[in-house]
Amino acid sequence: MSEIVPPHPRERHALVGHRAAEAEIAAALAAGRVHHAWLIGGPQGIGKATLAYRFARALLDGAARERRSSLAVDASSRTARQVAARSHPSLMVLERPAADGEKAAPKTIPVEAVRKALGFFASTAADGGHRVCLIDAAEDLNTHGLNALLKTVEEPPENATILIVSHAPQRLLPTIRSRCRKLTLAPLGEAEVSEVLAGLGPDAARLDPALVARAAGRAEGSVGRALALLDARRLATLAELETILEGLPAYPTTRVLALADKLADKRGEETFRLALDRVLAWSAERLRARAADGPARLAWLAAVCEKVADEARLVEAYNLDRRAFVLSAVGDLAEAVRRAG
């Protein structure tokens, strides 16, 4: 099966789910009171950037501004075509640059790009209308970029809007969060994930329906995760991980070793990330289910979950030994479950 590459959010006009968030934006447009900075938060792959681009087009399109009752903009309009082509003179998008040939993609948005955005706000909109800066995503900004963003959010330019997409808005600077109007998007329902997958073109239509159903069921409301799960071997690896987690504190050493070997394969970057997500989600589910036991009983499990998350970030950032990490993490989680009873 060839990999399905979804259209970029700037090219997507249909938005599945998130009706309340879209209605809130439309109401602000209708009232003529659009806040200068919006923080659109929620898990990865649920449509935050798609909503942000939909919002941006409505702000930049003259007909939509006059109507002010909907975010819909005709896909054939000049505004929509310019946004899709990344050529709209009144839209500045901050996102991580793509890989350049053999050169790996940067891990952060260069601070020079942020400063360029500040200069963009200092100029007048091309048509005398609105200017929009869309940041996708805030987690890709380094400290210097975040500080530069803070200055703009604190001293907003006239007739301009900043749209900030964030996968973990609670980790942003409190001073940024406090100056933004917040929209928190929830994970999509399983049926909504399936609906998005079905609309991704002929390649998606040819997929095994059973595989699509399994991917949507394990996607935790994220289309991005569902796309990564459209691989039977990857699904099998994650199913093996879940079986091991559910059996803790006991675990079969040979199966854990085999799983560690699979997750250590450098060709399986996405599988490793999905496995980490599953471990963290499992930990959160267990903590919620045992909340009545009290913090003292669950403190060790919570501490181990945080340790696993921190070590996972180090493994990815510094390309450390994944096999050793998997073995250590399973052992730590088993001990935490045993202590929690």
LODO-534495 format. One record per residue (C-alpha): x, y, z; residue number from 1. Coordinates in Angstrom, 3 decimals. Each point is the difference from the previous one (the first is absolute). Last residue first. Layout:
N
          X          Y          Z   pos
          X          Y          Z   NUM
...
//
This chain:
341
          X          Y          Z   pos
     -1.490     -2.410     44.102   341
      1.582      3.381     -0.695   340
      3.382     -1.470      0.845   339
     -0.443     -2.797     -2.555   338
     -1.160      2.461     -2.658   337
      3.074      2.174      0.600   336
      2.313     -3.032     -0.149   335
     -1.496     -1.071     -3.328   334
      0.281      3.547     -1.329   333
      3.694      0.133      0.905   332
      0.711     -3.366     -1.649   331
     -1.909      0.949     -3.143   330
      1.877      3.315     -0.182   329
      3.435     -1.608      0.494   328
     -0.543     -2.542     -2.773   327
     -1.359      2.663     -2.368   326
      2.873      2.409      0.765   325
      2.657     -2.661     -0.515   324
     -1.453     -0.802     -3.413   323
     -0.281      3.661     -0.910   322
      3.701      0.729      0.445   321
      0.321      3.783     -0.236   320
     -0.721      2.187     -3.040   319
      0.607      3.222      1.933   318
     -3.412      1.672     -0.322   317
     -1.986     -3.211     -0.383   316
      1.573     -1.789      2.969   315
     -0.114      3.200      2.053   314
     -3.730      0.439     -0.650   313
     -0.580     -3.633      0.965   312
      1.954      0.536      3.230   311
     -2.339      2.833      0.999   310
     -3.144     -2.016     -0.813   309
      1.296     -3.071      1.865   308
      0.854      2.140      3.039   307
     -3.462      1.592     -0.009   306
     -1.613     -3.434     -0.101   305
      2.313     -1.155      2.798   304
     -0.989      2.939      2.205   303
     -3.723     -0.596     -0.594   302
      0.381     -3.708      0.809   301
      1.921      0.792      3.176   300
     -2.529      2.589      1.141   299
     -2.978     -2.322     -0.531   298
     -0.544     -1.195      3.563   297
      0.843      3.397      1.512   296
     -2.184      1.822     -2.533   295
     -3.247     -1.763      0.978   294
     -1.421     -3.400     -0.860   293
     -3.070      1.727     -1.475   292
      2.093      1.115     -2.992   291
      0.605     -3.619     -1.036   290
     -1.789      0.189     -3.358   289
      1.462      3.429     -0.703   288
      3.541     -1.171      0.783   287
     -0.455     -3.077     -2.188   286
     -1.303      2.046     -2.933   285
      2.897      2.444      0.318   284
      2.515     -2.849     -0.004   283
     -1.641     -1.646     -3.010   282
      0.081      3.323     -1.868   281
      3.696      0.415      0.833   280
      0.803     -3.537     -1.162   279
     -2.076      0.435     -3.166   278
      1.702      3.274     -0.884   277
      3.391     -1.648      0.466   276
     -1.047     -2.870     -2.274   275
     -1.195      2.472     -2.620   274
      3.371      1.730      0.093   273
      1.851     -3.311     -0.404   272
     -2.266     -1.039     -2.886   271
      0.663      3.336     -1.715   270
      3.768     -0.399      0.200   269
     -0.102     -3.604     -1.224   268
      2.904     -0.058     -2.415   267
      2.405      0.487      2.908   266
     -1.102     -3.357      1.423   265
      0.059      0.381      3.801   264
     -3.788     -0.452      0.203   263
      0.218     -3.459     -1.563   262
      2.900     -1.096      2.216   261
     -1.792      1.271      3.102   260
     -3.077     -2.030     -0.954   259
      2.067     -3.171     -0.297   258
      1.630      0.679      3.382   257
     -3.420      0.645      1.550   256
     -1.284     -3.275     -1.441   255
      2.977     -1.931      1.392   254
     -0.346      1.592      3.437   253
     -3.658     -0.957      0.434   252
     -1.615      2.651      2.240   251
     -1.455      0.073      3.480   250
     -0.773      3.439      1.443   249
     -1.499      0.412     -2.535   248
     -2.178     -2.116     -2.308   247
     -1.875      2.958     -1.523   246
      3.293      1.582     -1.028   245
      1.238     -3.162     -1.715   244
     -3.237     -0.423     -1.976   243
      0.098      3.688     -0.950   242
      3.537     -0.359     -1.358   241
     -1.002     -3.033     -2.073   240
     -2.937      1.956     -1.448   239
      2.426      2.823     -0.835   238
      2.233     -2.401     -1.936   237
     -2.993     -1.500     -1.808   236
     -1.257      3.436     -1.025   235
      3.428      0.859     -1.408   234
      0.031     -3.245     -1.959   233
     -3.496      0.653     -1.399   232
      0.823      3.506     -1.172   231
     -2.699      2.648     -0.100   230
      1.050      0.944      3.537   229
      1.967      3.057     -1.104   228
     -3.115      1.346     -1.688   227
     -1.995     -0.610      3.177   226
      2.566      1.945      2.028   225
     -0.341      3.025     -2.241   224
     -3.783     -0.358      0.055   223
      0.102      0.262      3.786   222
     -2.980     -1.021      2.148   221
      1.830     -2.620      2.033   220
      1.202     -1.645     -3.225   219
     -0.612     -3.571      1.152   218
     -3.566     -0.292     -1.292   217
      0.778      1.972     -3.144   216
      2.885     -2.342     -0.831   215
     -2.113     -3.100      0.678   214
     -2.855      1.319     -2.165   213
      2.383      0.943     -2.814   212
      1.547     -3.475      0.104   211
     -3.450     -1.617     -0.130   210
     -1.001      2.230     -2.916   209
      3.064     -1.206     -2.006   208
      1.241      3.119     -1.770   207
     -1.031      0.823     -3.575   206
     -1.959      3.124      0.999   205
      3.088      1.375      1.749   204
      2.019     -0.180     -3.191   203
     -2.848      1.632     -1.944   202
     -0.146      3.153      2.150   201
      0.303      1.063      3.607   200
     -3.721      0.205      0.687   199
     -0.316     -3.491      1.475   198
      2.691      0.815      2.550   197
     -1.919      3.081      1.144   196
     -3.211     -2.001      0.431   195
      1.833     -2.775      1.873   194
      1.382      2.566      2.452   193
     -3.514      1.412      0.418   192
     -1.414     -3.463      0.708   191
      2.654     -0.583      2.680   190
     -0.814      3.322      1.644   189
      2.428      2.845     -0.388   188
      2.296      1.085      2.809   187
     -1.139      3.198      1.741   186
      0.897      3.499     -1.168   185
      0.820      2.694      2.543   184
     -0.553      3.526     -1.296   183
      1.645      2.667      2.116   182
     -0.086      3.759     -0.470   181
      3.586      1.024      0.489   180
      1.647      2.432      2.405   179
      0.043     -2.360      2.996   178
      1.510     -2.823     -2.027   177
      2.963      2.105     -1.097   176
      0.780      1.222      3.527   175
     -0.401     -3.550      1.322   174
      2.827     -1.068     -2.331   173
     -1.098     -3.089     -1.873   172
     -0.082     -3.408      1.654   171
     -3.776     -0.010      0.557   170
     -0.437      0.557     -3.745   169
      1.239     -3.526     -0.778   168
     -0.658     -0.723     -3.696   167
     -0.089      3.711     -0.815   166
     -1.254      1.946     -3.019   165
      0.376      3.756      0.426   164
     -2.105      2.333     -2.157   163
      1.153      3.628      0.176   162
     -2.427      2.631     -1.290   161
      0.637      3.439     -1.489   160
     -1.981      3.201     -0.483   159
      2.203      1.912      2.428   158
      3.212     -1.503      1.309   157
     -0.103     -1.890      3.305   156
      2.393      1.109      2.739   155
     -0.036     -2.922      2.453   154
     -0.567     -2.583     -2.747   153
      2.835      1.512     -2.028   152
      2.398      0.022      2.947   151
     -0.983     -3.549      0.917   150
      0.779     -1.228     -3.516   149
      3.548      1.320      0.323   148
      0.351     -1.802      3.331   147
     -1.328     -3.208     -1.540   146
      2.449      0.260     -2.896   145
      2.954      0.528      2.327   144
     -1.038     -2.988      2.113   143
     -0.394     -2.282     -3.022   142
     -3.188     -0.201     -2.051   141
     -1.062     -3.434     -1.245   140
     -2.364     -0.522      2.938   139
     -1.994      3.033     -1.188   138
     -1.074     -1.888     -3.120   137
     -0.990      0.986     -2.605   136
      0.023      3.765      0.506   135
     -2.419      1.981     -2.172   134
      0.560      3.746     -0.414   133
     -2.940      1.881     -1.487   132
     -0.292      3.478     -1.471   131
     -3.352      1.662     -0.674   130
     -0.853      2.600     -2.599   129
      1.881      2.842     -1.696   128
      0.324     -2.236     -3.027   127
      3.666     -0.862      0.517   126
     -0.188      0.259      3.777   125
      2.218      2.748      1.375   124
      3.417     -0.871      1.420   123
      1.007     -0.421      3.648   122
     -1.809     -3.328      0.118   121
      2.286     -1.381     -2.701   120
      3.021      1.224      1.957   119
     -1.158     -2.082      2.934   118
     -0.415     -2.953     -2.339   117
      3.585      0.458     -1.185   116
      1.084     -0.140      3.629   115
     -1.766     -3.335      0.350   114
      1.681     -1.306     -3.143   113
      3.397      1.066      1.353   112
     -0.798     -1.973      3.171   111
      0.134     -3.158     -2.115   110
     -3.026     -2.278      0.562   109
      1.333     -3.038      1.834   108
      1.180     -3.554     -0.712   107
      1.542      0.999     -3.322   106
     -0.657     -2.414     -2.889   105
      2.920     -2.249     -0.832   104
      2.355      0.949     -2.844   103
      0.109     -2.677     -2.677   102
     -2.285      2.070     -2.236   101
     -1.405      2.852      2.053   100
     -2.262     -1.364      2.724    99
     -3.099      2.114      0.559    98
      0.089      3.270      1.904    97
     -1.776      0.047      3.372    96
     -3.040      2.229     -0.032    95
     -0.745      3.714      0.222    94
     -2.609      1.148     -2.503    93
     -0.381      3.654     -0.975    92
     -3.215      0.933     -1.785    91
     -0.621      3.457     -1.466    90
      1.889     -0.509     -3.273    89
     -1.721     -3.316     -0.776    88
      2.553     -2.109     -1.860    87
      0.082     -3.274      1.901    86
     -1.639     -1.711     -3.011    85
     -2.910     -1.232      2.122    84
     -0.374      3.464      1.528    83
      0.079      1.618     -3.440    82
     -2.623     -2.388     -1.386    81
     -2.288      0.506      2.986    80
      0.277      3.795     -0.219    79
     -0.562      0.060     -3.753    78
     -3.155     -2.026      0.356    77
     -0.256     -3.529     -1.407    76
     -0.211     -1.620      3.434    75
     -2.899      2.302      0.882    74
      0.485      1.168      3.586    73
     -1.995     -1.502      2.881    72
      0.731      1.499      3.420    71
     -3.614      1.064      0.436    70
     -2.065      2.913      1.297    69
      2.288      2.933     -0.727    68
     -1.575      0.639     -3.425    67
      2.092      3.111     -0.650    66
      3.177     -1.681      1.247    65
     -0.788     -3.099     -2.065    64
     -0.363      2.085     -3.172    63
      3.274      1.819      0.676    62
      2.006     -3.168      0.597    61
      2.907      0.408      2.416    60
     -1.794     -0.663      3.277    59
     -2.008     -2.922     -1.405    58
      3.167     -1.461     -1.545    57
      1.788      0.209      3.342    56
     -2.829     -1.766      1.854    55
      0.039     -2.900     -2.469    54
      3.786     -0.068      0.309    53
     -0.322     -0.254      3.791    52
     -2.712     -2.670     -0.246    51
      2.224     -2.164     -2.208    50
      2.902      0.671      2.380    49
     -2.006     -1.321      2.944    48
     -1.362     -3.002     -1.913    47
      0.446     -2.965      2.389    46
      3.557     -1.026     -0.931    45
      1.787      1.053      3.155    44
     -1.916      0.370      3.239    43
     -1.720      3.293      0.879    42
      0.511      3.745     -0.078    41
     -0.995      2.954     -2.151    40
      1.361      3.125      1.703    39
     -1.512      3.137     -1.548    38
      1.588      3.454     -0.041    37
     -1.434      3.410     -1.015    36
     -3.553     -0.845      1.103    35
     -2.618      0.288     -2.741    34
     -2.839      2.283      1.057    33
     -2.044      0.738     -3.116    32
     -3.013     -1.692      1.577    31
     -0.399     -2.322     -2.990    30
      3.721     -0.781      0.019    29
     -0.099     -0.836      3.727    28
     -3.042     -2.200     -0.591    27
      1.774     -1.781     -2.859    26
      2.952     -0.725      2.295    25
     -2.268     -1.473      2.684    24
     -1.921     -2.012     -2.593    23
      3.278     -1.482     -1.277    22
      0.943     -1.053      3.524    21
     -3.424     -1.533      0.626    20
      0.047     -1.853     -3.325    19
      3.351     -1.658      0.694    18
     -0.788     -3.025     -2.220    17
      1.107     -0.537     -3.588    16
      1.302      3.106     -1.733    15
     -0.248      0.215     -3.778    14
      2.163      2.641     -1.670    13
      3.377     -1.758     -0.117    12
      2.842      1.513     -2.019    11
      1.524      2.039      2.854    10
     -0.317     -3.118      2.186     9
      2.470     -1.828     -2.307     8
     -1.616     -2.780     -2.013     7
      0.349     -3.501      1.436     6
      2.856     -2.247     -1.134     5
     -1.162     -3.603     -0.097     4
      2.964     -2.357     -0.032     3
     -0.070     -2.558     -2.771     2
     -1.363     -3.408      0.919     1
//
